[in-house]
């Protein structure tokens, strides 16, 4: 689960996650995808680049 807002500036980043993930998995450059989505602040870019999906990994243990 990606956080709804950037921890540093408060900009909404969760709405961009699905398209970012899909386009990067198709082989597009992550930097170009973020530029196209309008993610220009480095703090917001960090939120997308460093996110790791752990929900599927941890779900069986609940």
Secondary structure, DSSP 8 states (H G I E B T S, - for coil): ---SB-TTT--B-HHHHHHHHHHHHTT--HHHHHHHHT--SHHHHHHHHS----HHHHGGG-
